[in-house]
Amino acid sequence: MTEPQVWTLIGVFAAGMFGTITLISTMFLRTMQNGFDGVQTEMRNEFASVRTEMRSEFANVRTEIGAVHGRIDHLDRDVNAIYRHLFGIDRG
């Protein structure tokens, strides 16, 4: 263990291991980041799709509520006409 060649080999091996660990960890982090970016993009697209669907469904519900409101107005008019007819209010 006192030979300079042994210490040189130990230093070269340690530097090689350190470099390998650095390279592997950097590649792993980049791979994970790309995976997270892909999931983030996919989630944004899905949420945008759901948002679009919800807007169209709410528009349909508003249309249906407007139709029901119109029917209630007509029903109210008809009930008022029957009420006036039965009690003779419109015969003035």
Backbone as ProteinMPNN parsed JSONL, in Angstrom:
{"seq_chain_A": "MTEPQVWTLIGVFAAGMFGTITLISTMFLRTMQNGFDGVQTEMRNEFASVRTEMRSEFANVRTEIGAVHGRIDHLDRDVNAIYRHLFGIDRG", "coords_chain_A": {"N_chain_A": [[0.809, -1.199, 0.0], [2.146, 1.118, 0.002], [3.17, 1.893, -2.343], [3.43, 4.199, -5.035], [2.059, 3.695, -7.423], [-0.115, 2.135, -6.653], [-1.631, 3.913, -5.124], [-2.192, 5.734, -7.117], [-3.764, 4.138, -8.831], [-5.883, 3.661, -7.072], [-6.849, 6.302, -6.781], [-7.564, 6.869, -9.465], [-9.534, 4.912, -9.823], [-11.401, 5.745, -7.85], [-12.051, 8.3, -8.842], [-13.171, 7.541, -11.272], [-15.405, 6.061, -10.35], [-16.761, 8.08, -8.969], [-17.343, 9.82, -11.096], [-18.966, 8.108, -12.631], [-21.143, 7.701, -10.892], [-22.046, 10.336, -10.75], [-22.792, 10.784, -13.438], [-24.823, 8.839, -13.781], [-26.675, 9.658, -11.836], [-27.342, 12.2, -12.819], [-28.481, 11.551, -15.3], [-30.658, 10.066, -14.388], [-32.101, 12.015, -12.956], [-32.762, 13.773, -15.072], [-34.352, 12.085, -16.614], [-36.471, 11.611, -14.842], [-37.45, 14.228, -14.591], [-38.313, 14.748, -17.205], [-40.335, 12.857, -17.333], [-42.095, 13.843, -15.372], [-42.716, 16.296, -16.553], [-44.095, 15.397, -18.802], [-46.349, 14.184, -17.62], [-47.43, 16.419, -16.396], [-48.106, 18.005, -18.632], [-49.977, 16.321, -19.83], [-51.956, 16.261, -17.844], [-52.728, 18.959, -17.832], [-53.87, 19.132, -20.39], [-55.983, 17.321, -20.108], [-57.486, 18.552, -18.066], [-58.169, 20.897, -19.397], [-59.788, 19.815, -21.367], [-61.858, 18.743, -19.819], [-62.805, 21.113, -18.732], [-63.801, 22.383, -21.029], [-65.834, 20.594, -21.752], [-67.488, 20.843, -19.495], [-68.28, 23.51, -19.702], [-69.83, 23.425, -22.048], [-71.823, 21.679, -21.232], [-72.966, 23.122, -19.116], [-73.975, 25.227, -20.596], [-75.929, 23.864, -22.038], [-77.601, 23.122, -19.912], [-78.419, 25.633, -19.025], [-79.911, 26.415, -21.258], [-81.948, 24.512, -21.183], [-83.099, 25.172, -18.72], [-84.05, 27.704, -19.334], [-86.011, 26.977, -21.202], [-87.76, 25.543, -19.55], [-88.491, 27.597, -17.858], [-89.893, 29.205, -19.666], [-92.04, 27.485, -20.202], [-93.225, 27.405, -17.684], [-94.056, 30.048, -17.485], [-96.009, 30.073, -19.507], [-97.759, 28.212, -18.429], [-98.519, 29.558, -16.116], [-99.884, 31.709, -17.265], [-102.004, 30.322, -18.463], [-103.239, 29.2, -16.192], [-104.031, 31.527, -14.879], [-105.869, 32.457, -16.762], [-107.818, 30.445, -16.615], [-108.585, 30.77, -13.926], [-109.63, 33.399, -13.98], [-111.746, 32.948, -15.713], [-113.321, 31.074, -14.324], [-114.08, 32.474, -11.997], [-115.231, 34.689, -13.011], [-113.911, 37.106, -13.429], [-112.866, 38.329, -15.726], [-115.077, 39.179, -17.11], [-116.048, 41.594, -16.669]], "CA_chain_A": [[0.0, 0.0, 0.0], [2.996, 2.299, 0.017], [3.643, 2.161, -3.7], [2.698, 5.298, -5.683], [1.165, 3.162, -8.455], [-1.339, 1.671, -5.979], [-2.419, 5.095, -4.8], [-2.655, 6.273, -8.389], [-4.895, 3.303, -9.256], [-7.01, 3.931, -6.164], [-7.381, 7.617, -7.155], [-8.235, 6.75, -10.761], [-10.768, 4.144, -9.601], [-12.329, 6.601, -7.111], [-12.537, 9.334, -9.764], [-14.071, 6.875, -12.221], [-16.657, 5.748, -9.654], [-17.438, 9.35, -8.72], [-17.87, 10.257, -12.385], [-20.069, 7.219, -13.012], [-22.288, 8.023, -10.027], [-22.542, 11.643, -11.186], [-23.459, 10.603, -14.721], [-26.066, 8.082, -13.583], [-27.658, 10.476, -11.108], [-27.795, 13.259, -13.725], [-29.394, 10.941, -16.27], [-31.875, 9.698, -13.662], [-32.855, 13.234, -12.685], [-33.336, 14.255, -16.335], [-35.441, 11.175, -16.986], [-37.601, 11.883, -13.951], [-37.997, 15.545, -14.934], [-39.068, 14.587, -18.451], [-41.561, 12.129, -17.005], [-42.997, 14.76, -14.684], [-43.196, 17.265, -17.532], [-45.099, 14.718, -19.624], [-47.56, 14.037, -16.819], [-47.985, 17.757, -16.214], [-48.732, 18.384, -19.9], [-51.167, 15.491, -20.014], [-52.982, 16.705, -16.899], [-53.259, 20.239, -18.311], [-54.746, 18.859, -21.526], [-57.202, 16.686, -19.604], [-58.28, 19.567, -17.37], [-58.735, 21.788, -20.417], [-60.872, 19.069, -22.002], [-62.98, 18.693, -18.864], [-63.337, 22.475, -18.633], [-64.589, 22.619, -22.234], [-67.057, 19.797, -21.649], [-68.354, 21.414, -18.473], [-68.885, 24.737, -20.236], [-70.891, 23.082, -22.988], [-72.934, 21.099, -20.473], [-73.644, 24.213, -18.418], [-74.75, 25.968, -21.596], [-77.128, 23.049, -22.295], [-78.475, 23.216, -18.742], [-79.031, 26.965, -19.054], [-80.923, 26.393, -22.304], [-83.092, 23.736, -20.687], [-83.76, 25.958, -17.673], [-84.811, 28.746, -20.039], [-87.201, 26.345, -21.778], [-88.674, 25.255, -18.435], [-89.013, 28.892, -17.415], [-90.924, 29.584, -20.631], [-93.222, 26.632, -19.981], [-93.873, 27.852, -16.449], [-94.759, 31.29, -17.81], [-97.232, 29.714, -20.241], [-98.652, 27.549, -17.471], [-99.051, 30.621, -15.265], [-100.868, 32.433, -18.079], [-103.182, 29.469, -18.613], [-103.925, 29.101, -14.896], [-104.692, 32.816, -14.657], [-107.046, 32.513, -17.635], [-108.844, 29.554, -16.027], [-109.035, 31.424, -12.701], [-110.5, 34.518, -14.353], [-112.957, 32.41, -16.324], [-114.139, 30.438, -13.294], [-114.6, 33.433, -11.042], [-115.877, 35.781, -13.729], [-113.147, 38.348, -13.289], [-112.629, 38.962, -17.014], [-116.342, 39.508, -17.755], [-116.238, 42.963, -16.281]], "C_chain_A": [[0.854, 1.267, 0.0], [3.492, 2.674, -1.357], [2.819, 3.287, -4.328], [1.726, 4.797, -6.755], [-0.162, 2.701, -7.841], [-2.233, 2.861, -5.664], [-2.939, 5.775, -6.062], [-3.847, 5.478, -8.887], [-6.121, 3.52, -8.377], [-7.651, 5.267, -6.514], [-8.122, 7.576, -8.479], [-9.551, 5.992, -10.607], [-11.812, 4.992, -8.876], [-12.899, 7.689, -8.024], [-13.501, 8.741, -10.782], [-15.414, 6.543, -11.585], [-17.462, 7.027, -9.389], [-18.065, 9.889, -10.0], [-19.049, 9.418, -12.835], [-21.314, 7.524, -12.185], [-22.891, 9.362, -10.429], [-23.322, 11.521, -12.486], [-24.798, 9.895, -14.556], [-27.107, 8.927, -12.86], [-28.188, 11.605, -11.993], [-28.786, 12.709, -14.748], [-30.715, 10.567, -15.603], [-32.735, 10.927, -13.396], [-33.491, 13.8, -13.956], [-34.5, 13.387, -16.784], [-36.674, 11.434, -16.134], [-38.25, 13.22, -14.296], [-38.82, 15.468, -16.218], [-40.372, 13.845, -18.211], [-42.574, 13.029, -16.322], [-43.553, 15.815, -15.635], [-44.276, 16.662, -18.419], [-46.418, 14.559, -18.887], [-48.229, 15.392, -16.627], [-48.703, 18.224, -17.482], [-50.019, 17.603, -20.122], [-52.286, 15.932, -19.081], [-53.573, 18.05, -17.34], [-54.221, 20.024, -19.47], [-56.06, 18.242, -21.06], [-58.089, 17.701, -18.893], [-58.896, 20.55, -18.351], [-59.908, 21.11, -21.112], [-62.097, 19.012, -21.096], [-63.622, 20.064, -18.742], [-64.232, 22.784, -19.836], [-65.902, 21.848, -22.18], [-68.019, 20.388, -20.637], [-69.026, 22.692, -18.967], [-70.026, 24.417, -21.188], [-72.091, 22.479, -22.259], [-73.691, 22.173, -19.698], [-74.472, 25.049, -19.384], [-76.032, 25.203, -21.929], [-78.109, 23.145, -21.136], [-79.16, 24.58, -18.717], [-80.133, 27.043, -20.108], [-82.174, 25.652, -21.835], [-83.839, 24.479, -19.587], [-84.573, 27.081, -18.296], [-86.085, 28.187, -20.65], [-88.224, 26.046, -20.691], [-89.288, 26.545, -17.92], [-90.114, 29.381, -18.361], [-92.192, 28.767, -20.46], [-93.972, 27.042, -18.718], [-94.629, 29.152, -16.694], [-96.061, 30.999, -18.549], [-98.241, 29.036, -19.315], [-99.287, 28.58, -16.553], [-100.115, 31.409, -16.008], [-102.159, 31.626, -18.213], [-103.958, 29.342, -17.316], [-104.632, 30.41, -14.575], [-105.942, 32.944, -15.526], [-108.165, 31.633, -17.086], [-109.425, 30.188, -14.773], [-109.996, 32.561, -13.011], [-111.817, 34.019, -14.941], [-113.892, 31.825, -15.263], [-114.776, 31.447, -12.352], [-115.189, 34.68, -11.704], [-115.154, 37.101, -13.64], [-113.032, 39.07, -14.632], [-113.93, 39.369, -17.706], [-116.773, 40.938, -17.459], [-117.491, 43.594, -16.461]], "O_chain_A": [[0.317, 2.375, -0.002], [4.173, 3.687, -1.513], [1.601, 3.31, -4.155], [0.68, 5.409, -6.972], [-1.216, 2.865, -8.455], [-3.439, 2.824, -5.905], [-4.034, 6.336, -6.052], [-4.841, 6.061, -9.321], [-7.251, 3.558, -8.865], [-8.878, 5.366, -6.544], [-9.189, 8.175, -8.612], [-10.566, 6.378, -11.187], [-12.987, 4.965, -9.243], [-14.098, 7.966, -7.983], [-14.517, 9.349, -11.118], [-16.456, 6.724, -12.215], [-18.681, 7.054, -9.561], [-19.2, 10.365, -9.982], [-20.026, 9.95, -13.363], [-22.418, 7.596, -12.726], [-24.113, 9.51, -10.447], [-24.402, 12.096, -12.617], [-25.799, 10.316, -15.137], [-28.283, 8.917, -13.224], [-29.373, 11.931, -11.921], [-29.811, 13.333, -15.025], [-31.779, 10.736, -16.199], [-33.951, 10.892, -13.584], [-34.634, 14.256, -13.924], [-35.51, 13.891, -17.273], [-37.793, 11.471, -16.647], [-39.476, 13.329, -14.292], [-39.898, 16.056, -16.306], [-41.395, 14.167, -18.815], [-43.763, 12.996, -16.642], [-44.723, 16.186, -15.539], [-45.256, 17.328, -18.752], [-47.485, 14.775, -19.462], [-49.454, 15.499, -16.689], [-49.797, 18.781, -17.401], [-51.028, 18.161, -20.551], [-53.447, 15.973, -19.487], [-54.782, 18.259, -17.233], [-55.273, 20.661, -19.53], [-57.128, 18.597, -21.559], [-59.304, 17.713, -19.091], [-60.029, 20.99, -18.157], [-60.911, 21.757, -21.412], [-63.226, 19.207, -21.546], [-64.845, 20.172, -18.658], [-65.299, 23.379, -19.681], [-66.958, 22.382, -22.521], [-69.225, 20.435, -20.876], [-70.201, 22.93, -18.686], [-71.074, 25.063, -21.144], [-73.238, 22.736, -22.625], [-74.919, 22.14, -19.628], [-75.55, 25.526, -19.029], [-77.094, 25.805, -22.085], [-79.317, 23.24, -21.352], [-80.351, 24.671, -18.419], [-81.17, 27.667, -19.879], [-83.3, 26.098, -22.055], [-85.067, 24.427, -19.523], [-85.674, 27.378, -17.833], [-87.127, 28.843, -20.624], [-89.42, 26.268, -20.884], [-90.472, 26.583, -17.583], [-91.136, 29.903, -17.918], [-93.296, 29.3, -20.562], [-95.202, 27.028, -18.686], [-95.726, 29.339, -16.168], [-97.093, 31.603, -18.258], [-99.444, 29.272, -19.422], [-100.475, 28.484, -16.245], [-101.149, 31.743, -15.429], [-103.259, 32.166, -18.095], [-105.189, 29.372, -17.32], [-105.742, 30.389, -14.042], [-106.958, 33.478, -15.08], [-109.329, 32.032, -17.091], [-110.639, 30.149, -14.573], [-111.049, 32.681, -12.385], [-112.874, 34.6, -14.696], [-115.101, 32.051, -15.297], [-115.926, 31.267, -11.953], [-115.598, 35.617, -11.018], [-115.791, 38.145, -13.775], [-113.095, 40.298, -14.674], [-113.87, 39.874, -18.827], [-117.786, 41.405, -17.979], [-117.645, 44.768, -16.126]]}, "name": "protein", "num_of_chains": 1, "seq": "MTEPQVWTLIGVFAAGMFGTITLISTMFLRTMQNGFDGVQTEMRNEFASVRTEMRSEFANVRTEIGAVHGRIDHLDRDVNAIYRHLFGIDRG"}
